[in-house]
Amino acid sequence: MNPALPLSVSPRIAPLFRLQYEAAQEAWVLLYPEGMVRLNTPAAEILRRCDGQRDVAAIIADLEQCFQQSGLSDDVQAFLGQAGERGWLV
């Protein structure tokens, strides 16, 4: 199991990666020198908020408000932990 990212951390996309929407893929992707990761909608929505300005608590609050759904904290923190382990975030 991957460790959850603490609520006080303000993650951002790592310098080697670029998050962008690819019309050809009809999806958000994470580009890096060796390739590309096609993201599902929840992953893209989380990563789009990782701007280094918002902490994890603010990202969760924004997602819960945007999608009018509560209880997203565990899933968001778990995903951010996995993304961090993969080197997508700093």
mmCIF file as gemmi writes it, N, C-alpha and C atoms, coordinates in Angstrom:
data_model
loop_
_atom_site.group_PDB
_atom_site.id
_atom_site.type_symbol
_atom_site.label_atom_id
_atom_site.label_alt_id
_atom_site.label_comp_id
_atom_site.label_asym_id
_atom_site.label_entity_id
_atom_site.label_seq_id
_atom_site.pdbx_PDB_ins_code
_atom_site.Cartn_x
_atom_site.Cartn_y
_atom_site.Cartn_z
_atom_site.occupancy
_atom_site.B_iso_or_equiv
_atom_site.pdbx_formal_charge
_atom_site.auth_seq_id
_atom_site.auth_asym_id
_atom_site.pdbx_PDB_model_num
ATOM 1 N N . MET Axp A 1 ? 0.844 -1.189 0 1 0 ? 1 A 1
ATOM 2 C CA . MET Axp A 1 ? 0 0 0 1 0 ? 1 A 1
ATOM 3 C C . MET Axp A 1 ? 0.879 1.238 0 1 0 ? 1 A 1
ATOM 4 N N . ASN Axp A 2 ? 0.518 2.212 -0.802 1 0 ? 2 A 1
ATOM 5 C CA . ASN Axp A 2 ? 1.275 3.448 -0.914 1 0 ? 2 A 1
ATOM 6 C C . ASN Axp A 2 ? 0.897 4.403 0.211 1 0 ? 2 A 1
ATOM 7 N N . PRO Axp A 3 ? 1.876 5.137 0.716 1 0 ? 3 A 1
ATOM 8 C CA . PRO Axp A 3 ? 1.564 6.084 1.785 1 0 ? 3 A 1
ATOM 9 C C . PRO Axp A 3 ? 0.756 7.266 1.243 1 0 ? 3 A 1
ATOM 10 N N . ALA Axp A 4 ? -0.196 7.719 2.036 1 0 ? 4 A 1
ATOM 11 C CA . ALA Axp A 4 ? -0.993 8.891 1.67 1 0 ? 4 A 1
ATOM 12 C C . ALA Axp A 4 ? -0.15 10.137 1.837 1 0 ? 4 A 1
ATOM 13 N N . LEU Axp A 5 ? -0.393 11.1 0.996 1 0 ? 5 A 1
ATOM 14 C CA . LEU Axp A 5 ? 0.297 12.387 1.102 1 0 ? 5 A 1
ATOM 15 C C . LEU Axp A 5 ? -0.334 13.189 2.23 1 0 ? 5 A 1
ATOM 16 N N . PRO Axp A 6 ? 0.45 13.798 3.104 1 0 ? 6 A 1
ATOM 17 C CA . PRO Axp A 6 ? -0.105 14.6 4.196 1 0 ? 6 A 1
ATOM 18 C C . PRO Axp A 6 ? -0.931 15.777 3.669 1 0 ? 6 A 1
ATOM 19 N N . LEU Axp A 7 ? -1.92 16.19 4.439 1 0 ? 7 A 1
ATOM 20 C CA . LEU Axp A 7 ? -2.83 17.265 4.045 1 0 ? 7 A 1
ATOM 21 C C . LEU Axp A 7 ? -2.13 18.611 3.879 1 0 ? 7 A 1
ATOM 22 N N . SER Axp A 8 ? -1.01 18.795 4.561 1 0 ? 8 A 1
ATOM 23 C CA . SER Axp A 8 ? -0.324 20.098 4.526 1 0 ? 8 A 1
ATOM 24 C C . SER Axp A 8 ? 0.647 20.261 3.356 1 0 ? 8 A 1
ATOM 25 N N . VAL Axp A 9 ? 0.895 19.208 2.596 1 0 ? 9 A 1
ATOM 26 C CA . VAL Axp A 9 ? 1.822 19.261 1.467 1 0 ? 9 A 1
ATOM 27 C C . VAL Axp A 9 ? 1.14 19.938 0.279 1 0 ? 9 A 1
ATOM 28 N N . SER Axp A 10 ? 1.895 20.759 -0.463 1 0 ? 10 A 1
ATOM 29 C CA . SER Axp A 10 ? 1.383 21.426 -1.671 1 0 ? 10 A 1
ATOM 30 C C . SER Axp A 10 ? 2.078 20.824 -2.895 1 0 ? 10 A 1
ATOM 31 N N . PRO Axp A 11 ? 1.517 19.744 -3.436 1 0 ? 11 A 1
ATOM 32 C CA . PRO Axp A 11 ? 2.188 19.055 -4.546 1 0 ? 11 A 1
ATOM 33 C C . PRO Axp A 11 ? 2.094 19.826 -5.863 1 0 ? 11 A 1
ATOM 34 N N . ARG Axp A 12 ? 3.084 19.583 -6.723 1 0 ? 12 A 1
ATOM 35 C CA . ARG Axp A 12 ? 3.053 20.112 -8.072 1 0 ? 12 A 1
ATOM 36 C C . ARG Axp A 12 ? 3.654 19.054 -8.992 1 0 ? 12 A 1
ATOM 37 N N . ILE Axp A 13 ? 3.341 19.185 -10.272 1 0 ? 13 A 1
ATOM 38 C CA . ILE Axp A 13 ? 3.854 18.24 -11.258 1 0 ? 13 A 1
ATOM 39 C C . ILE Axp A 13 ? 5.38 18.374 -11.308 1 0 ? 13 A 1
ATOM 40 N N . ALA Axp A 14 ? 6.07 17.24 -11.306 1 0 ? 14 A 1
ATOM 41 C CA . ALA Axp A 14 ? 7.537 17.233 -11.353 1 0 ? 14 A 1
ATOM 42 C C . ALA Axp A 14 ? 8.033 17.846 -12.66 1 0 ? 14 A 1
ATOM 43 N N . PRO Axp A 15 ? 9.216 18.464 -12.634 1 0 ? 15 A 1
ATOM 44 C CA . PRO Axp A 15 ? 9.744 19.168 -13.812 1 0 ? 15 A 1
ATOM 45 C C . PRO Axp A 15 ? 9.858 18.324 -15.088 1 0 ? 15 A 1
ATOM 46 N N . LEU Axp A 16 ? 10.097 17.039 -14.977 1 0 ? 16 A 1
ATOM 47 C CA . LEU Axp A 16 ? 10.241 16.196 -16.165 1 0 ? 16 A 1
ATOM 48 C C . LEU Axp A 16 ? 8.907 15.85 -16.821 1 0 ? 16 A 1
ATOM 49 N N . PHE Axp A 17 ? 7.803 16.215 -16.184 1 0 ? 17 A 1
ATOM 50 C CA . PHE Axp A 17 ? 6.48 15.855 -16.681 1 0 ? 17 A 1
ATOM 51 C C . PHE Axp A 17 ? 5.709 17.099 -17.104 1 0 ? 17 A 1
ATOM 52 N N . ARG Axp A 18 ? 4.805 16.908 -18.053 1 0 ? 18 A 1
ATOM 53 C CA . ARG Axp A 18 ? 3.914 17.987 -18.475 1 0 ? 18 A 1
ATOM 54 C C . ARG Axp A 18 ? 2.504 17.423 -18.601 1 0 ? 18 A 1
ATOM 55 N N . LEU Axp A 19 ? 1.581 18.052 -17.92 1 0 ? 19 A 1
ATOM 56 C CA . LEU Axp A 19 ? 0.183 17.65 -17.96 1 0 ? 19 A 1
ATOM 57 C C . LEU Axp A 19 ? -0.516 18.466 -19.029 1 0 ? 19 A 1
ATOM 58 N N . GLN Axp A 20 ? -1.169 17.79 -19.975 1 0 ? 20 A 1
ATOM 59 C CA . GLN Axp A 20 ? -1.901 18.521 -21.005 1 0 ? 20 A 1
ATOM 60 C C . GLN Axp A 20 ? -3.025 17.66 -21.564 1 0 ? 20 A 1
ATOM 61 N N . TYR Axp A 21 ? -4.008 18.341 -22.164 1 0 ? 21 A 1
ATOM 62 C CA . TYR Axp A 21 ? -5.106 17.64 -22.814 1 0 ? 21 A 1
ATOM 63 C C . TYR Axp A 21 ? -4.691 17.32 -24.244 1 0 ? 21 A 1
ATOM 64 N N . GLU Axp A 22 ? -4.867 16.084 -24.649 1 0 ? 22 A 1
ATOM 65 C CA . GLU Axp A 22 ? -4.552 15.644 -26.005 1 0 ? 22 A 1
ATOM 66 C C . GLU Axp A 22 ? -5.847 15.322 -26.733 1 0 ? 22 A 1
ATOM 67 N N . ALA Axp A 23 ? -6.192 16.147 -27.695 1 0 ? 23 A 1
ATOM 68 C CA . ALA Axp A 23 ? -7.428 15.932 -28.453 1 0 ? 23 A 1
ATOM 69 C C . ALA Axp A 23 ? -7.415 14.584 -29.171 1 0 ? 23 A 1
ATOM 70 N N . ALA Axp A 24 ? -6.265 14.193 -29.682 1 0 ? 24 A 1
ATOM 71 C CA . ALA Axp A 24 ? -6.167 12.91 -30.389 1 0 ? 24 A 1
ATOM 72 C C . ALA Axp A 24 ? -6.488 11.736 -29.471 1 0 ? 24 A 1
ATOM 73 N N . GLN Axp A 25 ? -6.125 11.86 -28.203 1 0 ? 25 A 1
ATOM 74 C CA . GLN Axp A 25 ? -6.399 10.813 -27.218 1 0 ? 25 A 1
ATOM 75 C C . GLN Axp A 25 ? -7.777 11 -26.573 1 0 ? 25 A 1
ATOM 76 N N . GLU Axp A 26 ? -8.339 12.199 -26.741 1 0 ? 26 A 1
ATOM 77 C CA . GLU Axp A 26 ? -9.576 12.593 -26.06 1 0 ? 26 A 1
ATOM 78 C C . GLU Axp A 26 ? -9.444 12.386 -24.553 1 0 ? 26 A 1
ATOM 79 N N . ALA Axp A 27 ? -8.265 12.77 -24.048 1 0 ? 27 A 1
ATOM 80 C CA . ALA Axp A 27 ? -7.986 12.575 -22.626 1 0 ? 27 A 1
ATOM 81 C C . ALA Axp A 27 ? -6.831 13.471 -22.193 1 0 ? 27 A 1
ATOM 82 N N . TRP Axp A 28 ? -6.745 13.682 -20.886 1 0 ? 28 A 1
ATOM 83 C CA . TRP Axp A 28 ? -5.585 14.34 -20.305 1 0 ? 28 A 1
ATOM 84 C C . TRP Axp A 28 ? -4.463 13.319 -20.259 1 0 ? 28 A 1
ATOM 85 N N . VAL Axp A 29 ? -3.258 13.784 -20.512 1 0 ? 29 A 1
ATOM 86 C CA . VAL Axp A 29 ? -2.092 12.911 -20.493 1 0 ? 29 A 1
ATOM 87 C C . VAL Axp A 29 ? -0.981 13.572 -19.691 1 0 ? 29 A 1
ATOM 88 N N . LEU Axp A 30 ? -0.089 12.751 -19.219 1 0 ? 30 A 1
ATOM 89 C CA . LEU Axp A 30 ? 1.11 13.212 -18.54 1 0 ? 30 A 1
ATOM 90 C C . LEU Axp A 30 ? 2.272 12.834 -19.453 1 0 ? 30 A 1
ATOM 91 N N . LEU Axp A 31 ? 2.893 13.85 -20.049 1 0 ? 31 A 1
ATOM 92 C CA . LEU Axp A 31 ? 3.995 13.622 -20.974 1 0 ? 31 A 1
ATOM 93 C C . LEU Axp A 31 ? 5.316 13.651 -20.224 1 0 ? 31 A 1
ATOM 94 N N . TYR Axp A 32 ? 6.242 12.81 -20.649 1 0 ? 32 A 1
ATOM 95 C CA . TYR Axp A 32 ? 7.589 12.791 -20.089 1 0 ? 32 A 1
ATOM 96 C C . TYR Axp A 32 ? 8.539 12.363 -21.2 1 0 ? 32 A 1
ATOM 97 N N . PRO Axp A 33 ? 9.851 12.538 -21.037 1 0 ? 33 A 1
ATOM 98 C CA . PRO Axp A 33 ? 10.782 12.293 -22.144 1 0 ? 33 A 1
ATOM 99 C C . PRO Axp A 33 ? 10.669 10.919 -22.794 1 0 ? 33 A 1
ATOM 100 N N . GLU Axp A 34 ? 10.351 9.888 -22.033 1 0 ? 34 A 1
ATOM 101 C CA . GLU Axp A 34 ? 10.307 8.539 -22.583 1 0 ? 34 A 1
ATOM 102 C C . GLU Axp A 34 ? 8.927 8.13 -23.074 1 0 ? 34 A 1
ATOM 103 N N . GLY Axp A 35 ? 7.911 8.974 -22.886 1 0 ? 35 A 1
ATOM 104 C CA . GLY Axp A 35 ? 6.589 8.542 -23.308 1 0 ? 35 A 1
ATOM 105 C C . GLY Axp A 35 ? 5.462 9.387 -22.757 1 0 ? 35 A 1
ATOM 106 N N . MET Axp A 36 ? 4.35 8.696 -22.506 1 0 ? 36 A 1
ATOM 107 C CA . MET Axp A 36 ? 3.129 9.377 -22.117 1 0 ? 36 A 1
ATOM 108 C C . MET Axp A 36 ? 2.277 8.438 -21.271 1 0 ? 36 A 1
ATOM 109 N N . VAL Axp A 37 ? 1.592 9.019 -20.283 1 0 ? 37 A 1
ATOM 110 C CA . VAL Axp A 37 ? 0.632 8.275 -19.474 1 0 ? 37 A 1
ATOM 111 C C . VAL Axp A 37 ? -0.741 8.869 -19.772 1 0 ? 37 A 1
ATOM 112 N N . ARG Axp A 38 ? -1.656 8.049 -20.243 1 0 ? 38 A 1
ATOM 113 C CA . ARG Axp A 38 ? -3.034 8.498 -20.469 1 0 ? 38 A 1
ATOM 114 C C . ARG Axp A 38 ? -3.767 8.392 -19.141 1 0 ? 38 A 1
ATOM 115 N N . LEU Axp A 39 ? -4.349 9.494 -18.698 1 0 ? 39 A 1
ATOM 116 C CA . LEU Axp A 39 ? -4.983 9.545 -17.381 1 0 ? 39 A 1
ATOM 117 C C . LEU Axp A 39 ? -6.485 9.333 -17.472 1 0 ? 39 A 1
ATOM 118 N N . ASN Axp A 40 ? -7.033 8.64 -16.469 1 0 ? 40 A 1
ATOM 119 C CA . ASN Axp A 40 ? -8.484 8.567 -16.384 1 0 ? 40 A 1
ATOM 120 C C . ASN Axp A 40 ? -8.983 9.892 -15.812 1 0 ? 40 A 1
ATOM 121 N N . THR Axp A 41 ? -10.268 10.115 -15.862 1 0 ? 41 A 1
ATOM 122 C CA . THR Axp A 41 ? -10.831 11.403 -15.454 1 0 ? 41 A 1
ATOM 123 C C . THR Axp A 41 ? -10.509 11.771 -14.012 1 0 ? 41 A 1
ATOM 124 N N . PRO Axp A 42 ? -10.699 10.868 -13.029 1 0 ? 42 A 1
ATOM 125 C CA . PRO Axp A 42 ? -10.368 11.26 -11.65 1 0 ? 42 A 1
ATOM 126 C C . PRO Axp A 42 ? -8.893 11.638 -11.477 1 0 ? 42 A 1
ATOM 127 N N . ALA Axp A 43 ? -7.995 10.87 -12.084 1 0 ? 43 A 1
ATOM 128 C CA . ALA Axp A 43 ? -6.565 11.176 -11.968 1 0 ? 43 A 1
ATOM 129 C C . ALA Axp A 43 ? -6.254 12.541 -12.569 1 0 ? 43 A 1
ATOM 130 N N . ALA Axp A 44 ? -6.834 12.822 -13.726 1 0 ? 44 A 1
ATOM 131 C CA . ALA Axp A 44 ? -6.604 14.114 -14.371 1 0 ? 44 A 1
ATOM 132 C C . ALA Axp A 44 ? -7.134 15.263 -13.518 1 0 ? 44 A 1
ATOM 133 N N . GLU Axp A 45 ? -8.317 15.1 -12.944 1 0 ? 45 A 1
ATOM 134 C CA . GLU Axp A 45 ? -8.897 16.167 -12.124 1 0 ? 45 A 1
ATOM 135 C C . GLU Axp A 45 ? -8.037 16.447 -10.897 1 0 ? 45 A 1
ATOM 136 N N . ILE Axp A 46 ? -7.473 15.407 -10.319 1 0 ? 46 A 1
ATOM 137 C CA . ILE Axp A 46 ? -6.597 15.599 -9.159 1 0 ? 46 A 1
ATOM 138 C C . ILE Axp A 46 ? -5.305 16.294 -9.585 1 0 ? 46 A 1
ATOM 139 N N . LEU Axp A 47 ? -4.651 15.763 -10.62 1 0 ? 47 A 1
ATOM 140 C CA . LEU Axp A 47 ? -3.364 16.319 -11.044 1 0 ? 47 A 1
ATOM 141 C C . LEU Axp A 47 ? -3.492 17.744 -11.57 1 0 ? 47 A 1
ATOM 142 N N . ARG Axp A 48 ? -4.613 18.095 -12.171 1 0 ? 48 A 1
ATOM 143 C CA . ARG Axp A 48 ? -4.808 19.466 -12.666 1 0 ? 48 A 1
ATOM 144 C C . ARG Axp A 48 ? -4.775 20.477 -11.527 1 0 ? 48 A 1
ATOM 145 N N . ARG Axp A 49 ? -5.04 20.025 -10.32 1 0 ? 49 A 1
ATOM 146 C CA . ARG Axp A 49 ? -5.051 20.911 -9.157 1 0 ? 49 A 1
ATOM 147 C C . ARG Axp A 49 ? -3.7 20.945 -8.432 1 0 ? 49 A 1
ATOM 148 N N . CYS Axp A 50 ? -2.766 20.14 -8.872 1 0 ? 50 A 1
ATOM 149 C CA . CYS Axp A 50 ? -1.442 20.083 -8.24 1 0 ? 50 A 1
ATOM 150 C C . CYS Axp A 50 ? -0.555 21.159 -8.836 1 0 ? 50 A 1
ATOM 151 N N . ASP Axp A 51 ? -0.731 22.386 -8.343 1 0 ? 51 A 1
ATOM 152 C CA . ASP Axp A 51 ? -0.04 23.547 -8.89 1 0 ? 51 A 1
ATOM 153 C C . ASP Axp A 51 ? 1.053 24.086 -7.965 1 0 ? 51 A 1
ATOM 154 N N . GLY Axp A 52 ? 1.28 23.407 -6.847 1 0 ? 52 A 1
ATOM 155 C CA . GLY Axp A 52 ? 2.28 23.866 -5.891 1 0 ? 52 A 1
ATOM 156 C C . GLY Axp A 52 ? 1.781 24.979 -4.989 1 0 ? 52 A 1
ATOM 157 N N . GLN Axp A 53 ? 0.594 25.509 -5.267 1 0 ? 53 A 1
ATOM 158 C CA . GLN Axp A 53 ? 0.003 26.576 -4.464 1 0 ? 53 A 1
ATOM 159 C C . GLN Axp A 53 ? -1.002 26.026 -3.453 1 0 ? 53 A 1
ATOM 160 N N . ARG Axp A 54 ? -1.761 25.039 -3.88 1 0 ? 54 A 1
ATOM 161 C CA . ARG Axp A 54 ? -2.795 24.442 -3.021 1 0 ? 54 A 1
ATOM 162 C C . ARG Axp A 54 ? -2.226 23.239 -2.282 1 0 ? 54 A 1
ATOM 163 N N . ASP Axp A 55 ? -2.555 23.151 -1.001 1 0 ? 55 A 1
ATOM 164 C CA . ASP Axp A 55 ? -2.145 21.952 -0.282 1 0 ? 55 A 1
ATOM 165 C C . ASP Axp A 55 ? -3.177 20.853 -0.532 1 0 ? 55 A 1
ATOM 166 N N . VAL Axp A 56 ? -2.868 19.656 -0.058 1 0 ? 56 A 1
ATOM 167 C CA . VAL Axp A 56 ? -3.736 18.505 -0.296 1 0 ? 56 A 1
ATOM 168 C C . VAL Axp A 56 ? -5.137 18.757 0.252 1 0 ? 56 A 1
ATOM 169 N N . ALA Axp A 57 ? -5.242 19.376 1.413 1 0 ? 57 A 1
ATOM 170 C CA . ALA Axp A 57 ? -6.557 19.671 1.996 1 0 ? 57 A 1
ATOM 171 C C . ALA Axp A 57 ? -7.379 20.564 1.066 1 0 ? 57 A 1
ATOM 172 N N . ALA Axp A 58 ? -6.739 21.57 0.458 1 0 ? 58 A 1
ATOM 173 C CA . ALA Axp A 58 ? -7.441 22.475 -0.46 1 0 ? 58 A 1
ATOM 174 C C . ALA Axp A 58 ? -7.839 21.755 -1.746 1 0 ? 58 A 1
ATOM 175 N N . ILE Axp A 59 ? -6.989 20.864 -2.222 1 0 ? 59 A 1
ATOM 176 C CA . ILE Axp A 59 ? -7.304 20.077 -3.424 1 0 ? 59 A 1
ATOM 177 C C . ILE Axp A 59 ? -8.532 19.217 -3.167 1 0 ? 59 A 1
ATOM 178 N N . ILE Axp A 60 ? -8.56 18.561 -2.019 1 0 ? 60 A 1
ATOM 179 C CA . ILE Axp A 60 ? -9.701 17.716 -1.659 1 0 ? 60 A 1
ATOM 180 C C . ILE Axp A 60 ? -10.966 18.554 -1.552 1 0 ? 60 A 1
ATOM 181 N N . ALA Axp A 61 ? -10.883 19.688 -0.868 1 0 ? 61 A 1
ATOM 182 C CA . ALA Axp A 61 ? -12.051 20.556 -0.707 1 0 ? 61 A 1
ATOM 183 C C . ALA Axp A 61 ? -12.566 21.028 -2.067 1 0 ? 61 A 1
ATOM 184 N N . ASP Axp A 62 ? -11.656 21.39 -2.968 1 0 ? 62 A 1
ATOM 185 C CA . ASP Axp A 62 ? -12.056 21.848 -4.298 1 0 ? 62 A 1
ATOM 186 C C . ASP Axp A 62 ? -12.74 20.729 -5.079 1 0 ? 62 A 1
ATOM 187 N N . LEU Axp A 63 ? -12.188 19.53 -5.032 1 0 ? 63 A 1
ATOM 188 C CA . LEU Axp A 63 ? -12.794 18.398 -5.729 1 0 ? 63 A 1
ATOM 189 C C . LEU Axp A 63 ? -14.171 18.074 -5.169 1 0 ? 63 A 1
ATOM 190 N N . GLU Axp A 64 ? -14.291 18.082 -3.841 1 0 ? 64 A 1
ATOM 191 C CA . GLU Axp A 64 ? -15.582 17.779 -3.223 1 0 ? 64 A 1
ATOM 192 C C . GLU Axp A 64 ? -16.632 18.823 -3.596 1 0 ? 64 A 1
ATOM 193 N N . GLN Axp A 65 ? -16.213 20.078 -3.667 1 0 ? 65 A 1
ATOM 194 C CA . GLN Axp A 65 ? -17.146 21.145 -4.047 1 0 ? 65 A 1
ATOM 195 C C . GLN Axp A 65 ? -17.491 21.043 -5.532 1 0 ? 65 A 1
ATOM 196 N N . CYS Axp A 66 ? -16.503 20.866 -6.368 1 0 ? 66 A 1
ATOM 197 C CA . CYS Axp A 66 ? -16.703 20.816 -7.813 1 0 ? 66 A 1
ATOM 198 C C . CYS Axp A 66 ? -17.631 19.664 -8.223 1 0 ? 66 A 1
ATOM 199 N N . PHE Axp A 67 ? -17.461 18.515 -7.599 1 0 ? 67 A 1
ATOM 200 C CA . PHE Axp A 67 ? -18.236 17.334 -7.969 1 0 ? 67 A 1
ATOM 201 C C . PHE Axp A 67 ? -19.372 17.038 -6.995 1 0 ? 67 A 1
ATOM 202 N N . GLN Axp A 68 ? -19.578 17.959 -6.064 1 0 ? 68 A 1
ATOM 203 C CA . GLN Axp A 68 ? -20.664 17.846 -5.078 1 0 ? 68 A 1
ATOM 204 C C . GLN Axp A 68 ? -20.704 16.446 -4.462 1 0 ? 68 A 1
ATOM 205 N N . GLN Axp A 69 ? -19.532 16.041 -3.973 1 0 ? 69 A 1
ATOM 206 C CA . GLN Axp A 69 ? -19.39 14.728 -3.364 1 0 ? 69 A 1
ATOM 207 C C . GLN Axp A 69 ? -18.465 14.846 -2.161 1 0 ? 69 A 1
ATOM 208 N N . SER Axp A 70 ? -18.841 14.236 -1.062 1 0 ? 70 A 1
ATOM 209 C CA . SER Axp A 70 ? -17.997 14.274 0.13 1 0 ? 70 A 1
ATOM 210 C C . SER Axp A 70 ? -17.281 12.937 0.298 1 0 ? 70 A 1
ATOM 211 N N . GLY Axp A 71 ? -16.324 12.923 1.215 1 0 ? 71 A 1
ATOM 212 C CA . GLY Axp A 71 ? -15.615 11.684 1.524 1 0 ? 71 A 1
ATOM 213 C C . GLY Axp A 71 ? -14.556 11.283 0.517 1 0 ? 71 A 1
ATOM 214 N N . LEU Axp A 72 ? -13.988 12.242 -0.203 1 0 ? 72 A 1
ATOM 215 C CA . LEU Axp A 72 ? -12.972 11.924 -1.211 1 0 ? 72 A 1
ATOM 216 C C . LEU Axp A 72 ? -11.551 11.884 -0.656 1 0 ? 72 A 1
ATOM 217 N N . SER Axp A 73 ? -11.388 12.287 0.584 1 0 ? 73 A 1
ATOM 218 C CA . SER Axp A 73 ? -10.061 12.452 1.166 1 0 ? 73 A 1
ATOM 219 C C . SER Axp A 73 ? -9.175 11.215 1.038 1 0 ? 73 A 1
ATOM 220 N N . ASP Axp A 74 ? -9.656 10.063 1.455 1 0 ? 74 A 1
ATOM 221 C CA . ASP Axp A 74 ? -8.818 8.859 1.428 1 0 ? 74 A 1
ATOM 222 C C . ASP Axp A 74 ? -8.368 8.516 0.016 1 0 ? 74 A 1
ATOM 223 N N . ASP Axp A 75 ? -9.299 8.588 -0.942 1 0 ? 75 A 1
ATOM 224 C CA . ASP Axp A 75 ? -8.959 8.249 -2.325 1 0 ? 75 A 1
ATOM 225 C C . ASP Axp A 75 ? -7.983 9.245 -2.927 1 0 ? 75 A 1
ATOM 226 N N . VAL Axp A 76 ? -8.203 10.53 -2.687 1 0 ? 76 A 1
ATOM 227 C CA . VAL Axp A 76 ? -7.312 11.559 -3.227 1 0 ? 76 A 1
ATOM 228 C C . VAL Axp A 76 ? -5.928 11.425 -2.615 1 0 ? 76 A 1
ATOM 229 N N . GLN Axp A 77 ? -5.864 11.255 -1.304 1 0 ? 77 A 1
ATOM 230 C CA . GLN Axp A 77 ? -4.562 11.115 -0.647 1 0 ? 77 A 1
ATOM 231 C C . GLN Axp A 77 ? -3.831 9.867 -1.131 1 0 ? 77 A 1
ATOM 232 N N . ALA Axp A 78 ? -4.548 8.774 -1.313 1 0 ? 78 A 1
ATOM 233 C CA . ALA Axp A 78 ? -3.921 7.541 -1.794 1 0 ? 78 A 1
ATOM 234 C C . ALA Axp A 78 ? -3.376 7.73 -3.213 1 0 ? 78 A 1
ATOM 235 N N . PHE Axp A 79 ? -4.172 8.368 -4.082 1 0 ? 79 A 1
ATOM 236 C CA . PHE Axp A 79 ? -3.704 8.615 -5.444 1 0 ? 79 A 1
ATOM 237 C C . PHE Axp A 79 ? -2.472 9.514 -5.445 1 0 ? 79 A 1
ATOM 238 N N . LEU Axp A 80 ? -2.51 10.581 -4.666 1 0 ? 80 A 1
ATOM 239 C CA . LEU Axp A 80 ? -1.365 11.491 -4.615 1 0 ? 80 A 1
ATOM 240 C C . LEU Axp A 80 ? -0.122 10.777 -4.092 1 0 ? 80 A 1
ATOM 241 N N . GLY Axp A 81 ? -0.299 9.86 -3.142 1 0 ? 81 A 1
ATOM 242 C CA . GLY Axp A 81 ? 0.827 9.066 -2.656 1 0 ? 81 A 1
ATOM 243 C C . GLY Axp A 81 ? 1.417 8.21 -3.768 1 0 ? 81 A 1
ATOM 244 N N . GLN Axp A 82 ? 0.544 7.578 -4.55 1 0 ? 82 A 1
ATOM 245 C CA . GLN Axp A 82 ? 1.001 6.755 -5.683 1 0 ? 82 A 1
ATOM 246 C C . GLN Axp A 82 ? 1.695 7.615 -6.731 1 0 ? 82 A 1
ATOM 247 N N . ALA Axp A 83 ? 1.105 8.77 -7.038 1 0 ? 83 A 1
ATOM 248 C CA . ALA Axp A 83 ? 1.708 9.674 -8.03 1 0 ? 83 A 1
ATOM 249 C C . ALA Axp A 83 ? 3.08 10.143 -7.563 1 0 ? 83 A 1
ATOM 250 N N . GLY Axp A 84 ? 3.208 10.41 -6.277 1 0 ? 84 A 1
ATOM 251 C CA . GLY Axp A 84 ? 4.494 10.807 -5.724 1 0 ? 84 A 1
ATOM 252 C C . GLY Axp A 84 ? 5.523 9.701 -5.835 1 0 ? 84 A 1
ATOM 253 N N . GLU Axp A 85 ? 5.117 8.476 -5.56 1 0 ? 85 A 1
ATOM 254 C CA . GLU Axp A 85 ? 6.045 7.341 -5.674 1 0 ? 85 A 1
ATOM 255 C C . GLU Axp A 85 ? 6.484 7.119 -7.12 1 0 ? 85 A 1
ATOM 256 N N . ARG Axp A 86 ? 5.629 7.428 -8.061 1 0 ? 86 A 1
ATOM 257 C CA . ARG Axp A 86 ? 5.959 7.278 -9.475 1 0 ? 86 A 1
ATOM 258 C C . ARG Axp A 86 ? 6.812 8.441 -9.988 1 0 ? 86 A 1
ATOM 259 N N . GLY Axp A 87 ? 7.031 9.437 -9.14 1 0 ? 87 A 1
ATOM 260 C CA . GLY Axp A 87 ? 7.861 10.56 -9.519 1 0 ? 87 A 1
ATOM 261 C C . GLY Axp A 87 ? 7.128 11.644 -10.285 1 0 ? 87 A 1
ATOM 262 N N . TRP Axp A 88 ? 5.791 11.558 -10.339 1 0 ? 88 A 1
ATOM 263 C CA . TRP Axp A 88 ? 4.999 12.547 -11.059 1 0 ? 88 A 1
ATOM 264 C C . TRP Axp A 88 ? 4.912 13.871 -10.321 1 0 ? 88 A 1
ATOM 265 N N . LEU Axp A 89 ? 5.083 13.843 -8.998 1 0 ? 89 A 1
ATOM 266 C CA . LEU Axp A 89 ? 4.902 15.028 -8.167 1 0 ? 89 A 1
ATOM 267 C C . LEU Axp A 89 ? 6.139 15.339 -7.358 1 0 ? 89 A 1
ATOM 268 N N . VAL Axp A 90 ? 6.283 16.614 -7.045 1 0 ? 90 A 1
ATOM 269 C CA . VAL Axp A 90 ? 7.307 17.047 -6.087 1 0 ? 90 A 1
ATOM 270 C C . VAL Axp A 90 ? 6.638 17.898 -5.042 1 0 ? 90 A 1
